Amino acid sequence: MHTVELERLKARKGARKRSEIPNDVLWALNQGKIETVNLVEWLAIDMPFLLRNSLTEIGWKEQIDDLYDQSLKLQDQGITKRLKGIGTILFQALEEKENRTEIFETLANHRSDMVRAWAAFSIAADQTLSLPDRLEIMGRFAADGSFSVRECAWDALRSYLVDDLAYSFELLTEWVKDEDPNIRRCAVEATRPRGVWCKHIPTLKKNPDPGLTILEFVRSDPSNYVQRSVGNWLNDASKSSPDWVINTCLRWRQDSPTKETSWIIKHALRTLKKQNSLSQELLLAIN
């Protein structure tokens, strides 16, 4: 496919359902020539096919058939398990490569957002990394231009952050002070008490207070992307610690009377509002 044609595909609008994805778009996605533009395309990719094509392209000569066969065994799994599974397959294969750092860099900078997501999950498969080193490596994926890769980044970090929450929050204070809203958002999203499509964090459901270590830095964040994540964090907590969330919102309303904080508070209290669990003061504040 010529460069001009690829540029045309990159400017496309995403299909609303899988059957509407043009054949040339699906071909380019499975070849690793272009990024996805929405979830419909992301779910439509033939992962084993993309794996074989992308490894062949970068000159990975050995094991390709074996890696392809391993990825086929994941086909009955959900999307996240398949992504993580291929990340693990790549990590194990890279361990045997003398030029593994060079290959990892190629995968981490690949045109295909799904290939970059596999690279992120290959780091998740490495259990030998210290938490500071893990955060250092994962920062590039947290800042990725693709929403899908950024979602994989926080998911790849989450289980390691839970192992020592106090230490994790201490390290993540640097992330919530970063100039990149994607980095700030990842720190918040990775530690949500309930999260999306992931295991809950029972400790934070019972006592969300440690989360303030990072939340205080972003209670009036200028980015709506970050604001939404902060509001979702608090909304998660409200389902098991409603009084804590109400008190936090009341304090923020007094200490940070900005439109950004007001938006976060309104988003944070949406579940409690539906349950008629808010005082008249808070109802007036968010209406």
Residue frames as qw, qx, qy, qz and C-alpha x, y, z in Angstrom:
[[0.000, 0.889, 0.458, 0.000, 0.00, 0.00, 0.00],
 [0.427, 0.501, -0.014, 0.753, 1.44, 3.36, -1.06],
 [0.263, -0.173, -0.437, 0.842, 2.20, 6.16, 1.41],
 [0.259, -0.113, -0.164, -0.945, -0.50, 8.39, -0.09],
 [0.619, -0.305, -0.610, -0.389, -3.08, 5.67, 0.43],
 [0.538, -0.287, -0.649, 0.455, -1.98, 5.12, 4.03],
 [0.068, -0.051, -0.220, 0.972, -2.26, 8.85, 4.72],
 [0.458, -0.232, -0.381, -0.769, -5.81, 8.75, 3.37],
 [0.660, -0.334, -0.672, -0.040, -6.68, 5.90, 5.73],
 [0.390, -0.150, -0.524, 0.742, -5.18, 7.73, 8.70],
 [0.148, -0.038, 0.042, -0.987, -7.61, 10.60, 8.09],
 [0.388, -0.322, -0.764, -0.402, -10.66, 8.31, 8.22],
 [0.531, -0.356, 0.290, -0.712, -13.56, 8.41, 10.64],
 [0.122, -0.157, 0.966, -0.164, -14.05, 5.20, 12.58],
 [0.446, -0.229, -0.720, -0.481, -16.82, 2.76, 11.73],
 [0.546, -0.387, 0.242, -0.703, -19.73, 2.42, 14.14],
 [0.891, -0.162, 0.369, -0.211, -19.74, -1.37, 13.96],
 [0.520, -0.366, 0.691, 0.344, -17.36, -4.07, 12.82],
 [0.612, 0.430, 0.634, 0.194, -19.23, -4.91, 9.63],
 [0.292, 0.945, 0.145, -0.030, -18.78, -1.31, 8.45],
 [0.401, -0.687, 0.427, 0.430, -14.97, -1.33, 8.65],
 [0.641, 0.673, -0.261, -0.260, -13.67, -1.07, 5.05],
 [0.983, 0.039, 0.002, 0.177, -11.55, -3.99, 3.89],
 [0.561, 0.575, -0.244, 0.543, -8.52, -1.80, 3.21],
 [0.299, -0.723, 0.325, -0.532, -8.70, -0.36, 6.73],
 [0.903, -0.346, 0.202, -0.159, -8.93, -3.79, 8.33],
 [0.886, 0.314, -0.106, 0.325, -6.05, -5.01, 6.18],
 [0.283, 0.686, -0.310, 0.594, -3.87, -2.08, 7.23],
 [0.574, -0.632, 0.290, -0.432, -4.77, -2.57, 10.90],
 [0.974, -0.164, 0.159, -0.010, -3.86, -6.25, 10.79],
 [0.762, 0.443, -0.127, 0.455, -0.62, -5.44, 8.97],
 [0.554, -0.578, -0.180, 0.572, 0.30, -2.90, 11.65],
 [0.404, 0.378, 0.274, 0.787, 0.38, -0.08, 9.10],
 [0.178, -0.553, -0.092, -0.809, -2.02, 2.26, 10.93],
 [0.064, -0.008, 0.720, -0.691, -3.46, 2.94, 14.38],
 [0.080, -0.582, -0.806, -0.066, -7.03, 2.31, 15.40],
 [0.051, -0.342, -0.023, -0.938, -9.32, 5.32, 15.70],
 [0.614, -0.348, 0.130, -0.696, -11.96, 3.79, 17.97],
 [0.530, -0.258, 0.753, -0.293, -12.90, 0.76, 20.04],
 [0.865, 0.366, 0.172, -0.296, -14.73, -0.89, 17.14],
 [0.615, 0.653, -0.440, 0.038, -11.49, -1.10, 15.18],
 [0.159, -0.570, 0.739, -0.320, -9.51, -2.14, 18.26],
 [0.708, -0.066, 0.612, -0.345, -11.82, -5.10, 18.84],
 [0.835, 0.495, 0.027, -0.239, -11.75, -6.10, 15.17],
 [0.204, 0.724, -0.656, -0.064, -7.99, -6.66, 14.92],
 [0.974, 0.018, -0.225, 0.001, -6.82, -10.23, 14.37],
 [0.409, -0.832, 0.374, -0.007, -4.17, -10.29, 17.11],
 [0.808, -0.184, 0.482, 0.284, -2.27, -13.43, 16.04],
 [0.637, 0.619, 0.288, 0.359, -2.15, -12.12, 12.47],
 [0.030, 0.969, -0.119, 0.215, -0.91, -8.70, 13.62],
 [0.646, -0.641, 0.397, 0.118, 1.66, -10.35, 15.88],
 [0.810, 0.088, 0.441, 0.376, 3.11, -12.41, 13.05],
 [0.468, 0.777, 0.204, 0.368, 3.12, -9.49, 10.63],
 [0.155, -0.963, 0.166, -0.146, 4.69, -7.00, 13.02],
 [0.697, -0.525, 0.444, 0.202, 7.43, -9.40, 14.15],
 [0.768, 0.321, 0.392, 0.391, 8.22, -10.34, 10.56],
 [0.279, 0.916, 0.093, 0.273, 8.48, -6.67, 9.64],
 [0.278, -0.900, 0.326, -0.075, 11.05, -5.92, 12.35],
 [0.481, 0.569, -0.666, 0.043, 13.19, -8.87, 11.32],
 [0.570, -0.353, 0.652, -0.355, 12.33, -11.32, 14.09],
 [0.514, 0.334, -0.701, -0.365, 13.26, -14.51, 12.23],
 [0.260, 0.035, -0.948, 0.181, 13.11, -17.20, 14.91],
 [0.028, 0.254, 0.819, -0.513, 10.08, -18.52, 16.78],
 [0.326, 0.061, -0.117, -0.936, 7.48, -16.58, 14.79],
 [0.581, -0.148, -0.676, -0.428, 5.38, -19.66, 14.06],
 [0.442, -0.242, -0.774, 0.383, 5.62, -20.74, 17.70],
 [0.003, 0.196, 0.342, -0.919, 4.64, -17.30, 18.99],
 [0.445, -0.024, -0.382, -0.810, 1.78, -17.19, 16.51],
 [0.573, -0.215, -0.778, -0.141, 0.55, -20.59, 17.74],
 [0.277, -0.240, -0.657, 0.659, 0.78, -19.43, 21.37],
 [0.193, 0.128, 0.088, -0.969, -1.31, -16.37, 20.57],
 [0.495, -0.128, -0.630, -0.585, -3.94, -18.51, 18.84],
 [0.431, -0.270, -0.830, 0.232, -4.53, -20.31, 22.15],
 [0.056, -0.262, -0.427, 0.864, -5.71, -17.01, 23.62],
 [0.144, -0.180, -0.508, -0.830, -8.46, -16.47, 21.06],
 [0.421, -0.548, -0.692, -0.208, -11.29, -17.60, 23.35],
 [0.380, -0.409, -0.441, 0.703, -10.26, -15.04, 25.99],
 [0.074, 0.933, 0.315, -0.157, -11.57, -11.51, 26.41],
 [0.461, 0.819, -0.064, 0.336, -9.77, -8.57, 24.82],
 [0.249, -0.860, 0.387, -0.221, -7.80, -7.59, 27.93],
 [0.820, -0.331, 0.464, 0.046, -6.64, -11.13, 28.67],
 [0.827, 0.443, 0.197, 0.285, -5.49, -11.51, 25.08],
 [0.223, 0.900, -0.202, 0.316, -3.54, -8.26, 25.22],
 [0.482, -0.712, 0.483, -0.164, -1.90, -9.28, 28.48],
 [0.928, -0.030, 0.365, 0.071, -1.30, -12.79, 27.19],
 [0.717, 0.604, 0.026, 0.346, 0.57, -11.57, 24.12],
 [0.073, -0.893, 0.335, -0.291, 2.51, -9.16, 26.33],
 [0.728, -0.480, 0.486, -0.063, 3.62, -12.15, 28.39],
 [0.902, 0.299, 0.246, 0.193, 4.47, -14.15, 25.26],
 [0.450, 0.810, -0.139, 0.350, 6.65, -11.30, 24.02],
 [0.354, -0.809, 0.414, -0.220, 8.35, -10.83, 27.39],
 [0.858, -0.250, 0.446, 0.045, 9.28, -14.49, 27.58],
 [0.808, 0.479, 0.178, 0.294, 10.55, -14.50, 24.00],
 [0.194, 0.910, -0.200, 0.306, 12.53, -11.30, 24.49],
 [0.646, -0.671, 0.363, -0.031, 14.30, -12.82, 27.49],
 [0.867, -0.013, 0.403, 0.292, 16.11, -15.11, 25.06],
 [0.551, 0.754, 0.130, 0.334, 17.19, -12.30, 22.73],
 [0.602, -0.184, -0.093, 0.771, 20.59, -10.62, 23.03],
 [0.084, 0.176, 0.183, 0.964, 19.17, -7.50, 21.37],
 [0.152, -0.603, -0.780, 0.064, 15.99, -7.51, 23.48],
 [0.113, -0.613, -0.238, 0.745, 16.33, -3.82, 24.41],
 [0.035, 0.230, -0.477, -0.848, 16.50, -2.82, 20.76],
 [0.162, -0.315, -0.854, -0.381, 13.52, -5.02, 19.88],
 [0.155, -0.630, -0.652, 0.393, 11.50, -3.67, 22.81],
 [0.041, -0.497, 0.017, 0.866, 12.17, -0.10, 21.68],
 [0.108, 0.007, -0.683, -0.723, 10.96, -0.98, 18.20],
 [0.218, -0.482, -0.842, -0.109, 7.75, -2.47, 19.57],
 [0.197, -0.619, -0.476, 0.593, 7.22, 0.40, 22.02],
 [0.055, 0.521, -0.145, -0.839, 7.48, 2.91, 19.16],
 [0.278, 0.215, 0.852, 0.389, 5.54, 0.88, 16.60],
 [0.221, -0.133, -0.340, -0.905, 2.98, 2.50, 14.27],
 [0.545, -0.391, -0.665, -0.327, 0.29, 0.15, 15.57],
 [0.376, -0.558, 0.326, -0.664, -1.20, 1.22, 18.88],
 [0.943, -0.240, -0.036, -0.229, -1.98, -2.41, 19.66],
 [0.806, 0.245, -0.353, 0.407, 1.65, -3.41, 19.24],
 [0.081, 0.533, -0.399, 0.742, 2.62, -0.61, 21.63],
 [0.712, -0.438, 0.129, -0.533, 0.02, -1.93, 24.07],
 [0.967, -0.019, -0.237, 0.092, 1.64, -5.38, 23.91],
 [0.499, 0.427, -0.414, 0.631, 4.96, -3.73, 24.72],
 [0.337, -0.544, 0.293, -0.711, 3.36, -2.14, 27.79],
 [0.898, -0.284, 0.062, -0.330, 1.98, -5.47, 28.95],
 [0.829, 0.248, -0.400, 0.301, 5.37, -7.12, 28.36],
 [0.103, 0.485, -0.491, 0.716, 6.64, -4.86, 31.14],
 [0.693, -0.375, 0.173, -0.591, 3.73, -5.98, 33.32],
 [0.970, 0.010, -0.235, -0.054, 4.92, -9.56, 32.81],
 [0.540, 0.390, -0.510, 0.543, 8.36, -8.71, 34.22],
 [0.652, -0.700, -0.273, -0.105, 8.06, -9.30, 37.96],
 [0.751, -0.137, -0.195, 0.616, 11.70, -8.44, 38.71],
 [0.216, 0.571, 0.048, 0.791, 11.43, -4.67, 38.30],
 [0.183, -0.315, -0.533, 0.764, 11.41, -2.31, 41.26],
 [0.167, 0.796, 0.562, -0.148, 8.42, 0.01, 41.42],
 [0.027, -0.797, 0.136, 0.587, 10.48, 3.14, 40.59],
 [0.180, -0.264, 0.747, 0.583, 11.97, 1.39, 37.56],
 [0.242, 0.460, 0.844, 0.133, 8.56, 0.13, 36.50],
 [0.124, 0.864, 0.337, -0.354, 7.10, 3.63, 36.63],
 [0.128, -0.639, 0.404, 0.643, 10.06, 5.01, 34.72],
 [0.187, -0.015, 0.849, 0.494, 9.54, 2.53, 31.87],
 [0.154, 0.573, 0.804, 0.026, 5.76, 2.79, 31.85],
 [0.009, 0.641, 0.160, -0.750, 5.71, 6.58, 31.66],
 [0.030, 0.228, -0.593, -0.772, 6.05, 6.51, 27.87],
 [0.117, -0.337, -0.885, -0.300, 2.90, 4.39, 27.56],
 [0.090, -0.659, -0.586, 0.464, 0.99, 6.55, 30.04],
 [0.033, 0.636, -0.077, -0.767, 1.81, 9.52, 27.80],
 [0.333, 0.117, 0.785, 0.510, 1.05, 7.73, 24.53],
 [0.243, 0.120, -0.217, -0.938, -1.04, 9.52, 21.93],
 [0.486, -0.186, -0.738, -0.429, -3.47, 6.60, 21.78],
 [0.600, -0.414, 0.225, -0.647, -6.24, 6.40, 24.37],
 [0.962, -0.060, -0.221, -0.149, -6.16, 2.60, 24.11],
 [0.663, 0.281, -0.491, 0.491, -2.46, 2.43, 24.93],
 [0.106, -0.464, 0.406, -0.780, -2.93, 4.79, 27.87],
 [0.814, -0.305, 0.028, -0.493, -5.68, 2.53, 29.21],
 [0.927, 0.070, -0.337, 0.149, -3.32, -0.44, 28.95],
 [0.338, 0.499, -0.475, 0.642, -0.63, 1.56, 30.77],
 [0.415, -0.457, 0.403, -0.676, -2.60, 2.07, 33.97],
 [0.950, -0.109, -0.061, -0.287, -3.88, -1.51, 33.82],
 [0.799, 0.300, -0.420, 0.308, -0.31, -2.79, 33.48],
 [0.146, 0.469, -0.504, 0.711, 0.70, -0.81, 36.58],
 [0.600, -0.507, -0.042, -0.618, -2.28, -1.35, 38.84],
 [0.919, -0.274, -0.282, -0.004, -1.47, -4.73, 40.43],
 [0.659, 0.137, -0.345, 0.654, 2.03, -3.58, 41.33],
 [0.092, -0.504, 0.148, -0.846, 0.79, -0.34, 42.88],
 [0.747, -0.475, -0.186, -0.427, -1.62, -2.26, 45.10],
 [0.812, -0.030, -0.485, 0.324, 1.22, -4.27, 46.64],
 [0.448, -0.336, -0.345, 0.753, 2.39, -1.23, 48.65],
 [0.112, 0.842, 0.459, 0.262, -0.12, 1.60, 48.39],
 [0.335, -0.885, -0.033, 0.320, 1.67, 4.03, 50.71],
 [0.481, -0.369, 0.468, 0.643, 4.89, 3.76, 48.73],
 [0.372, 0.446, 0.653, 0.486, 3.00, 3.84, 45.44],
 [0.004, 0.933, 0.356, 0.056, 1.17, 7.05, 46.31],
 [0.413, -0.747, 0.177, 0.490, 4.46, 8.61, 47.42],
 [0.447, -0.101, 0.595, 0.660, 6.03, 7.84, 44.04],
 [0.243, 0.607, 0.661, 0.368, 2.91, 8.91, 42.12],
 [0.112, -0.859, -0.217, 0.449, 3.05, 12.40, 43.59],
 [0.240, -0.419, 0.464, 0.743, 5.64, 13.12, 40.90],
 [0.185, 0.310, 0.800, 0.479, 3.21, 11.91, 38.25],
 [0.001, 0.813, 0.581, -0.025, 0.34, 14.13, 39.40],
 [0.172, -0.818, 0.046, 0.547, 2.70, 17.10, 39.24],
 [0.495, 0.011, 0.598, 0.630, 3.79, 16.28, 35.69],
 [0.195, 0.402, -0.126, -0.886, 3.02, 18.83, 32.97],
 [0.290, 0.012, -0.790, -0.539, 1.47, 16.11, 30.78],
 [0.644, -0.142, 0.221, -0.719, -2.22, 15.58, 31.66],
 [0.848, 0.111, -0.469, -0.219, -1.96, 12.01, 30.37],
 [0.451, 0.201, -0.730, 0.474, 0.63, 11.23, 33.04],
 [0.260, -0.176, 0.470, -0.825, -1.44, 12.92, 35.75],
 [0.775, -0.020, -0.105, -0.623, -4.55, 11.06, 34.67],
 [0.735, 0.155, -0.660, 0.007, -2.76, 7.70, 34.65],
 [0.157, 0.209, -0.727, 0.635, -1.70, 8.12, 38.29],
 [0.501, -0.040, 0.339, -0.795, -5.31, 8.70, 39.31],
 [0.805, 0.145, -0.293, -0.495, -6.89, 6.09, 37.06],
 [0.572, 0.255, -0.769, 0.129, -4.45, 3.35, 38.11],
 [0.130, 0.048, -0.774, 0.618, -5.45, 3.70, 41.76],
 [0.538, -0.256, -0.150, -0.789, -9.23, 4.01, 41.53],
 [0.459, -0.223, 0.728, -0.458, -10.86, 1.99, 44.34],
 [0.769, 0.278, 0.517, -0.255, -13.13, 0.16, 41.90],
 [0.126, -0.402, 0.660, 0.622, -11.82, 0.99, 38.46],
 [0.734, 0.417, -0.060, -0.532, -13.11, -0.26, 35.14],
 [0.907, 0.300, -0.284, -0.077, -12.71, -3.86, 33.97],
 [0.410, 0.440, -0.670, 0.435, -10.22, -4.57, 36.73],
 [0.572, -0.374, -0.675, 0.278, -10.03, -5.93, 40.27],
 [0.294, -0.898, -0.108, -0.309, -11.15, -3.61, 43.05],
 [0.370, 0.361, -0.574, 0.635, -8.74, -2.35, 45.71],
 [0.558, -0.587, -0.586, -0.029, -10.42, -3.42, 48.99],
 [0.485, -0.304, -0.328, 0.752, -8.10, -1.31, 51.14],
 [0.032, 0.018, 0.113, 0.993, -9.14, 1.90, 49.39],
 [0.406, -0.464, -0.593, -0.517, -12.80, 0.93, 49.34],
 [0.590, -0.556, -0.536, 0.236, -12.66, 0.61, 53.12],
 [0.351, -0.776, -0.069, 0.520, -10.44, 3.63, 53.70],
 [0.595, 0.696, 0.207, 0.344, -9.88, 5.98, 50.72],
 [0.281, -0.937, 0.048, 0.201, -7.84, 8.45, 52.78],
 [0.617, -0.347, 0.428, 0.563, -4.40, 7.41, 51.41],
 [0.510, 0.540, 0.505, 0.439, -5.59, 8.46, 47.96],
 [0.027, -0.986, -0.142, 0.086, -5.55, 12.10, 49.04],
 [0.580, -0.473, 0.340, 0.569, -1.77, 11.93, 48.75],
 [0.322, 0.074, 0.580, 0.744, -2.23, 12.36, 44.99],
 [0.081, 0.716, 0.657, 0.223, -5.80, 13.66, 44.71],
 [0.217, -0.829, -0.201, 0.474, -5.02, 16.92, 46.52],
 [0.312, -0.362, 0.416, 0.774, -2.62, 17.85, 43.71],
 [0.019, 0.151, 0.709, 0.689, -5.29, 17.48, 41.02],
 [0.072, 0.567, 0.729, -0.377, -8.42, 18.72, 42.81],
 [0.271, 0.827, 0.137, -0.474, -8.44, 21.77, 40.51],
 [0.523, -0.121, 0.615, 0.577, -6.68, 20.33, 37.49],
 [0.277, 0.510, -0.157, -0.799, -7.11, 22.38, 34.29],
 [0.232, 0.164, -0.831, -0.478, -7.55, 19.27, 32.12],
 [0.761, -0.070, 0.052, -0.643, -11.04, 17.83, 31.82],
 [0.770, 0.197, -0.605, -0.039, -9.41, 14.46, 31.08],
 [0.306, 0.155, -0.735, 0.585, -7.85, 14.55, 34.55],
 [0.403, -0.152, 0.297, -0.852, -10.91, 16.09, 36.20],
 [0.819, -0.021, -0.302, -0.488, -13.07, 13.23, 34.98],
 [0.682, 0.113, -0.689, 0.218, -10.66, 10.67, 36.41],
 [0.053, 0.163, -0.602, 0.780, -10.55, 12.43, 39.79],
 [0.601, -0.093, 0.088, -0.789, -14.35, 12.59, 39.86],
 [0.840, 0.040, -0.480, -0.250, -14.54, 8.90, 38.98],
 [0.419, 0.188, -0.743, 0.487, -12.04, 8.07, 41.73],
 [0.217, -0.094, 0.502, -0.832, -14.22, 9.80, 44.31],
 [0.739, 0.001, -0.160, -0.655, -17.41, 8.34, 42.86],
 [0.688, 0.100, -0.717, 0.053, -15.87, 4.87, 43.24],
 [0.220, 0.096, -0.706, 0.666, -15.10, 5.64, 46.87],
 [0.429, -0.142, 0.157, -0.878, -18.61, 6.99, 47.50],
 [0.762, -0.075, -0.495, -0.410, -20.09, 3.54, 46.99],
 [0.760, -0.214, -0.565, 0.240, -18.39, 2.19, 50.11],
 [0.425, -0.325, -0.355, 0.767, -17.24, 5.31, 51.99],
 [0.106, 0.771, 0.456, 0.432, -19.93, 7.94, 51.30],
 [0.372, -0.900, -0.154, 0.170, -19.23, 10.09, 54.36],
 [0.590, -0.376, 0.277, 0.659, -15.56, 10.34, 53.47],
 [0.358, 0.360, 0.509, 0.695, -16.36, 11.52, 49.96],
 [0.112, -0.879, -0.406, -0.225, -18.96, 14.03, 51.17],
 [0.489, -0.798, -0.010, 0.353, -16.53, 15.48, 53.71],
 [0.559, -0.136, 0.389, 0.719, -13.75, 15.65, 51.13],
 [0.225, 0.578, 0.516, 0.590, -16.01, 17.46, 48.66],
 [0.264, -0.920, -0.290, -0.016, -17.19, 19.92, 51.31],
 [0.548, -0.622, 0.155, 0.537, -13.60, 20.71, 52.24],
 [0.475, 0.106, 0.486, 0.726, -12.53, 21.09, 48.61],
 [0.086, 0.789, 0.494, 0.354, -15.49, 23.35, 47.93],
 [0.342, -0.922, -0.100, 0.149, -14.31, 25.66, 50.70],
 [0.556, -0.564, 0.334, 0.510, -10.55, 25.46, 50.11],
 [0.288, -0.112, 0.638, 0.705, -10.61, 25.42, 46.29],
 [0.405, 0.638, 0.467, -0.459, -13.54, 27.52, 44.98],
 [0.032, 0.397, -0.578, -0.712, -12.71, 27.07, 41.29],
 [0.754, 0.288, -0.112, -0.580, -14.85, 25.96, 38.38],
 [0.517, 0.342, -0.783, -0.058, -12.54, 22.97, 37.93],
 [0.023, -0.079, 0.870, -0.486, -13.06, 21.78, 41.49],
 [0.569, 0.186, 0.308, -0.739, -16.80, 22.37, 41.20],
 [0.714, 0.316, -0.455, -0.428, -16.93, 20.16, 38.11],
 [0.352, 0.233, -0.887, 0.186, -15.01, 17.40, 39.90],
 [0.253, 0.006, 0.699, -0.668, -17.30, 17.58, 42.93],
 [0.691, 0.244, 0.033, -0.680, -20.41, 17.34, 40.78],
 [0.678, 0.319, -0.627, -0.213, -18.98, 14.34, 38.95],
 [0.178, 0.237, -0.871, 0.392, -17.86, 12.73, 42.22],
 [0.320, 0.077, 0.642, -0.693, -21.27, 12.97, 43.87],
 [0.501, 0.084, -0.463, -0.726, -23.43, 11.71, 41.00],
 [0.478, -0.148, -0.865, -0.044, -24.12, 8.31, 42.57],
 [0.147, -0.283, -0.672, 0.669, -24.92, 9.78, 45.98],
 [0.302, 0.158, -0.035, -0.940, -27.21, 12.30, 44.31],
 [0.541, -0.050, -0.670, -0.506, -29.17, 9.49, 42.65],
 [0.476, -0.240, -0.814, 0.230, -29.46, 7.82, 46.05],
 [0.315, -0.804, -0.193, -0.466, -30.79, 11.05, 47.63],
 [0.783, -0.365, -0.305, 0.401, -27.88, 10.93, 50.07],
 [0.413, 0.261, -0.071, 0.870, -26.77, 14.57, 49.84],
 [0.136, -0.575, -0.459, 0.664, -27.46, 17.53, 52.08],
 [0.301, 0.888, 0.344, -0.053, -29.24, 20.60, 50.76],
 [0.187, -0.839, 0.305, 0.410, -25.92, 22.46, 50.82],
 [0.388, -0.258, 0.752, 0.466, -24.26, 20.00, 48.47],
 [0.437, 0.558, 0.693, 0.134, -27.31, 19.73, 46.24],
 [0.156, 0.957, 0.119, -0.215, -27.26, 23.49, 45.77],
 [0.291, -0.693, 0.495, 0.435, -23.52, 23.36, 45.12],
 [0.357, -0.111, 0.819, 0.434, -23.73, 20.85, 42.29],
 [0.371, 0.644, 0.668, 0.036, -26.96, 22.00, 40.63]]
